[in-house]
Amino acid sequence: MKKIEAVIQPFKLDEVKEALKSIGIDGMTISDVRGHGRQKGHKEVYRGQEYNVDLLPKVKLELVLPDARYEEVLKVLSAAARTGKIGDGKIFVIDVIEAVRIRNDDRGESVL
């Protein structure tokens, strides 16, 4: 099993969810997060004072998938989240050793 963690632009969330749903991926966890990479934020002026906004709003998606599906999901997710500009985000892939359904103690890919 693989865990995919994707940090994307907030305005791309609906497009990414629809793209994943179209290939049969329904289960995901979504969190509002803040951060920066190469973008380094930007300057804003509020009541005449200039200040740096260095932690930008992002959305983090987390999905756990069978090994056989993760390449397909990577392609669909990255295509849906892409704008071609700095700040589009990152996708991380992590090996998952075990998964347990709490309700009935099922284990492995059957819990997905």
Contacts in CASP RR format, 6 or more apart in sequence:
PFRMAT RR
TARGET T0000
AUTHOR 0000-0000-0000
METHOD contacts of the structure
MODEL  1
MKKIEAVIQPFKLDEVKEALKSIGIDGMTISDVRGHGRQKGHKEVYRGQE
YNVDLLPKVKLELVLPDARYEEVLKVLSAAARTGKIGDGKIFVIDVIEAV
RIRNDDRGESVL
1 64 0 8 1.000
1 65 0 8 1.000
1 66 0 8 1.000
1 67 0 8 1.000
1 95 0 8 1.000
1 96 0 8 1.000
1 99 0 8 1.000
1 108 0 8 1.000
1 109 0 8 1.000
1 112 0 8 1.000
2 64 0 8 1.000
2 65 0 8 1.000
2 66 0 8 1.000
2 67 0 8 1.000
2 70 0 8 1.000
2 93 0 8 1.000
2 94 0 8 1.000
2 95 0 8 1.000
2 96 0 8 1.000
3 62 0 8 1.000
3 63 0 8 1.000
3 64 0 8 1.000
3 65 0 8 1.000
3 93 0 8 1.000
3 94 0 8 1.000
3 95 0 8 1.000
3 96 0 8 1.000
4 61 0 8 1.000
4 62 0 8 1.000
4 63 0 8 1.000
4 64 0 8 1.000
4 65 0 8 1.000
4 70 0 8 1.000
4 73 0 8 1.000
4 74 0 8 1.000
4 77 0 8 1.000
4 91 0 8 1.000
4 92 0 8 1.000
4 93 0 8 1.000
4 94 0 8 1.000
5 60 0 8 1.000
5 61 0 8 1.000
5 62 0 8 1.000
5 91 0 8 1.000
5 92 0 8 1.000
5 94 0 8 1.000
6 16 0 8 1.000
6 60 0 8 1.000
6 61 0 8 1.000
6 77 0 8 1.000
6 81 0 8 1.000
6 89 0 8 1.000
6 90 0 8 1.000
6 91 0 8 1.000
6 92 0 8 1.000
7 33 0 8 1.000
7 58 0 8 1.000
7 59 0 8 1.000
7 60 0 8 1.000
7 89 0 8 1.000
7 90 0 8 1.000
7 91 0 8 1.000
8 16 0 8 1.000
8 58 0 8 1.000
8 59 0 8 1.000
8 60 0 8 1.000
8 61 0 8 1.000
8 81 0 8 1.000
8 88 0 8 1.000
8 89 0 8 1.000
9 58 0 8 1.000
9 59 0 8 1.000
9 81 0 8 1.000
9 83 0 8 1.000
9 87 0 8 1.000
9 88 0 8 1.000
9 89 0 8 1.000
10 32 0 8 1.000
10 57 0 8 1.000
10 58 0 8 1.000
10 59 0 8 1.000
12 59 0 8 1.000
12 80 0 8 1.000
12 81 0 8 1.000
12 83 0 8 1.000
13 30 0 8 1.000
13 59 0 8 1.000
13 61 0 8 1.000
15 80 0 8 1.000
15 81 0 8 1.000
16 61 0 8 1.000
16 77 0 8 1.000
16 80 0 8 1.000
16 81 0 8 1.000
17 28 0 8 1.000
18 80 0 8 1.000
19 76 0 8 1.000
19 77 0 8 1.000
19 79 0 8 1.000
19 80 0 8 1.000
20 26 0 8 1.000
20 28 0 8 1.000
20 63 0 8 1.000
20 73 0 8 1.000
20 76 0 8 1.000
20 77 0 8 1.000
20 80 0 8 1.000
22 76 0 8 1.000
23 72 0 8 1.000
23 73 0 8 1.000
23 76 0 8 1.000
25 63 0 8 1.000
25 65 0 8 1.000
25 69 0 8 1.000
25 73 0 8 1.000
27 63 0 8 1.000
28 61 0 8 1.000
28 62 0 8 1.000
28 63 0 8 1.000
29 61 0 8 1.000
29 62 0 8 1.000
29 63 0 8 1.000
30 59 0 8 1.000
30 60 0 8 1.000
30 61 0 8 1.000
30 62 0 8 1.000
31 59 0 8 1.000
31 60 0 8 1.000
31 62 0 8 1.000
32 57 0 8 1.000
32 58 0 8 1.000
32 59 0 8 1.000
32 60 0 8 1.000
33 57 0 8 1.000
33 58 0 8 1.000
33 59 0 8 1.000
33 60 0 8 1.000
34 55 0 8 1.000
34 56 0 8 1.000
34 57 0 8 1.000
34 58 0 8 1.000
35 55 0 8 1.000
35 56 0 8 1.000
35 58 0 8 1.000
36 54 0 8 1.000
36 55 0 8 1.000
36 56 0 8 1.000
37 87 0 8 1.000
38 86 0 8 1.000
38 87 0 8 1.000
39 56 0 8 1.000
39 86 0 8 1.000
39 87 0 8 1.000
40 54 0 8 1.000
41 52 0 8 1.000
41 53 0 8 1.000
41 54 0 8 1.000
41 55 0 8 1.000
41 56 0 8 1.000
42 52 0 8 1.000
42 53 0 8 1.000
42 56 0 8 1.000
43 50 0 8 1.000
43 51 0 8 1.000
43 52 0 8 1.000
43 53 0 8 1.000
44 50 0 8 1.000
44 51 0 8 1.000
44 53 0 8 1.000
45 51 0 8 1.000
56 87 0 8 1.000
58 89 0 8 1.000
61 77 0 8 1.000
63 73 0 8 1.000
64 96 0 8 1.000
64 99 0 8 1.000
64 112 0 8 1.000
65 73 0 8 1.000
65 112 0 8 1.000
66 109 0 8 1.000
66 112 0 8 1.000
70 93 0 8 1.000
74 91 0 8 1.000
74 93 0 8 1.000
77 91 0 8 1.000
78 91 0 8 1.000
81 88 0 8 1.000
81 89 0 8 1.000
82 88 0 8 1.000
98 107 0 8 1.000
98 108 0 8 1.000
99 107 0 8 1.000
99 108 0 8 1.000
99 109 0 8 1.000
99 111 0 8 1.000
99 112 0 8 1.000
100 106 0 8 1.000
100 107 0 8 1.000
100 108 0 8 1.000
100 111 0 8 1.000
101 107 0 8 1.000
101 110 0 8 1.000
101 111 0 8 1.000
END
